[in-house]
Amino acid sequence: MDRATVLDWLRGHPYTVHGDAEMLVARCEHAVRRQARDDAWIAAKRYVAERQHAWAGSHGAHASEAFVAQEVCKQLAAELAHHEPAPRPGDEDHLAGGDMKAALEREAWEFLIPWIMGLARDEEHRTWSEIVGHTKRRARELIQSHQLSSDTRFDHTKCYGDVAARIAGILAEDYAAHIVPPRPGPARS
């Protein structure tokens, strides 16, 4: 279902809409895309934080920081490619509920659910592909920006697990930076 179909249906059923249909659909579409995008970044952040925790307690051979950064980014990108989230039935309230749901009669809301879920699915997929690509490319930037050593002499290297946990932590922070903070609500008196 596309936006034009949704608008045509709402115009054909004006008694189900409390307000301007075009404005409501535009706001709904924006809200769904924003929330789906945030949901994808949040899922990636959680996944990488779990991997960070696992690496933090592991021992391993010593390796250069640059080598570990390249390996970890490549490995996480491959893992993330196989852990793509998708909206589930019932997520529509989380994605677009609240004001949008209140502005529609039940019949209209139920008509919009497949459209909302399709928008969310498409946006999460697009964002997840962006996350995987970002993770693949990030190693080179990390090596430069965090001045990671490429020295392979034993006394200049660190335990693989420690460096991997550090890299995963940096990636989790990167992912968090992509999450749009919620807007403040109206002031309460």
C-alpha positions as CSV (number, residue, x, y, z in Angstrom):
1,M,0.0,0.0,0.0
2,D,1.3,3.5,-0.8
3,R,0.6,7.0,0.4
4,A,-1.7,7.8,-2.4
5,T,-3.9,4.8,-1.6
6,V,-4.0,5.8,2.0
7,L,-5.0,9.4,1.2
8,D,-7.7,8.2,-1.3
9,W,-9.2,5.9,1.3
10,L,-9.2,8.6,4.0
11,R,-10.8,11.1,1.6
12,G,-13.4,8.5,0.7
13,H,-14.1,8.0,4.5
14,P,-13.9,11.6,5.9
15,Y,-16.0,10.7,9.0
16,T,-13.0,8.6,10.1
17,V,-10.5,11.5,10.2
18,H,-10.4,14.3,12.8
19,G,-8.4,16.9,11.0
20,D,-6.7,17.3,7.6
21,A,-6.0,13.9,6.1
22,E,-2.9,15.1,4.1
23,M,-1.3,16.6,7.2
24,L,-2.1,13.6,9.3
25,V,-0.6,11.2,6.7
26,A,2.5,13.3,6.3
27,R,3.0,13.5,10.1
28,C,2.4,9.8,10.4
29,E,4.9,8.9,7.7
30,H,7.5,11.2,9.2
31,A,7.0,9.6,12.7
32,V,7.1,6.1,11.4
33,R,10.2,6.6,9.4
34,R,12.0,8.4,12.3
35,Q,10.9,5.7,14.9
36,A,11.9,2.8,12.6
37,R,15.3,4.4,11.9
38,D,15.9,4.9,15.6
39,D,14.7,1.3,16.4
40,A,17.3,0.0,13.9
41,W,20.2,2.0,15.4
42,I,19.0,1.0,18.9
43,A,19.0,-2.7,17.9
44,A,22.5,-2.4,16.5
45,K,23.7,-0.6,19.6
46,R,22.3,-3.4,21.8
47,Y,23.9,-6.1,19.7
48,V,27.3,-4.4,19.7
49,A,27.1,-3.7,23.4
50,E,26.4,-7.5,24.0
51,R,29.5,-8.3,21.9
52,Q,31.5,-5.7,23.8
53,H,30.5,-7.4,27.1
54,A,31.5,-10.8,25.7
55,W,34.9,-9.6,24.5
56,A,35.6,-7.7,27.7
57,G,35.9,-10.9,29.6
58,S,37.8,-12.9,27.0
59,H,41.5,-13.5,26.8
60,G,43.3,-14.1,23.6
61,A,46.5,-13.6,21.8
62,H,48.1,-10.2,21.6
63,A,47.5,-8.2,18.4
64,S,48.0,-4.7,17.1
65,E,45.1,-2.4,17.8
66,A,44.8,-1.6,14.1
67,F,44.5,-5.3,13.2
68,V,41.9,-5.9,15.9
69,A,39.9,-2.8,14.7
70,Q,39.8,-4.1,11.1
71,E,38.9,-7.6,12.2
72,V,36.2,-6.5,14.7
73,C,34.5,-4.1,12.3
74,K,34.5,-6.7,9.6
75,Q,33.2,-9.4,11.9
76,L,30.5,-7.2,13.4
77,A,29.3,-6.0,10.0
78,A,29.0,-9.7,8.9
79,E,27.1,-10.6,12.2
80,L,24.8,-7.6,11.9
81,A,23.9,-8.5,8.3
82,H,22.4,-11.7,9.8
83,H,20.6,-10.0,12.7
84,E,18.4,-7.5,10.9
85,P,15.4,-6.5,13.0
86,A,11.9,-6.1,11.6
87,P,8.8,-4.6,13.1
88,R,6.3,-7.1,14.5
89,P,2.6,-7.1,14.7
90,G,1.6,-4.8,17.5
91,D,4.4,-2.4,16.9
92,E,2.1,0.1,15.1
93,D,1.3,1.9,18.4
94,H,5.0,2.3,19.1
95,L,5.7,3.5,15.6
96,A,2.8,5.9,15.1
97,G,0.3,5.7,17.9
98,G,-0.5,8.6,20.2
99,D,-1.8,11.7,18.5
100,M,-2.1,9.9,15.1
101,K,-4.2,7.1,16.6
102,A,-6.3,9.7,18.5
103,A,-7.0,11.6,15.3
104,L,-8.6,8.6,13.6
105,E,-11.6,6.5,14.2
106,R,-10.8,2.8,14.8
107,E,-11.7,1.8,11.2
108,A,-9.2,4.3,9.7
109,W,-6.5,3.3,12.2
110,E,-6.9,-0.4,11.3
111,F,-6.8,0.5,7.6
112,L,-3.5,2.3,8.1
113,I,-1.8,-0.5,10.1
114,P,-0.5,-2.4,7.0
115,W,0.8,0.9,5.5
116,I,2.5,1.8,8.8
117,M,4.1,-1.6,9.1
118,G,5.3,-1.5,5.5
119,L,6.8,1.9,5.9
120,A,8.6,0.7,9.1
121,R,9.8,-2.5,7.5
122,D,11.3,-0.6,4.5
123,E,12.9,2.1,6.6
124,E,14.4,-0.4,9.1
125,H,15.8,-2.4,6.2
126,R,17.3,0.7,4.5
127,T,18.8,1.8,7.9
128,W,20.1,-1.6,8.7
129,S,21.9,-1.7,5.4
130,E,23.4,1.7,6.2
131,I,24.5,0.4,9.7
132,V,26.2,-2.6,8.1
133,G,28.0,-0.4,5.6
134,H,29.0,2.1,8.3
135,T,30.4,-0.7,10.4
136,K,32.5,-2.2,7.5
137,R,34.0,1.2,6.7
138,R,34.5,2.4,10.3
139,A,37.9,0.6,11.0
140,R,40.0,2.9,8.9
141,E,38.5,6.0,10.6
142,L,38.9,4.5,14.1
143,I,42.6,3.7,13.4
144,Q,43.2,7.3,12.5
145,S,40.9,9.1,15.0
146,H,41.8,7.0,18.0
147,Q,45.5,6.7,17.0
148,L,45.4,2.9,17.1
149,S,48.8,1.3,16.9
150,S,49.8,-1.0,14.1
151,D,52.9,-2.1,16.0
152,T,53.1,-5.9,16.2
153,R,55.9,-6.3,18.7
154,F,54.6,-8.2,21.7
155,D,55.5,-5.5,24.2
156,H,53.5,-2.9,22.2
157,T,50.4,-5.0,21.6
158,K,47.4,-5.7,23.7
159,C,45.1,-8.6,24.4
160,Y,42.7,-9.1,21.4
161,G,39.6,-9.2,23.7
162,D,40.5,-6.0,25.4
163,V,40.9,-4.1,22.1
164,A,37.9,-5.7,20.6
165,A,35.8,-4.6,23.6
166,R,37.1,-1.1,23.2
167,I,36.3,-1.0,19.5
168,A,32.8,-2.4,20.1
169,G,32.3,0.3,22.8
170,I,33.3,3.0,20.3
171,L,30.9,1.6,17.7
172,A,28.1,1.5,20.3
173,E,28.7,5.2,20.9
174,D,28.7,5.8,17.2
175,Y,25.3,4.1,16.9
176,A,23.9,6.0,19.8
177,A,24.8,9.3,18.1
178,H,22.5,8.4,15.2
179,I,19.4,8.1,17.5
180,V,17.3,11.2,17.5
181,P,16.5,12.3,21.0
182,P,12.8,12.5,21.8
183,R,11.3,16.0,21.6
184,P,10.4,17.6,24.9
185,G,6.7,17.5,25.6
186,P,4.6,20.5,26.5
187,A,5.6,22.3,29.8
188,R,3.7,21.1,32.8
189,S,2.5,23.6,35.4
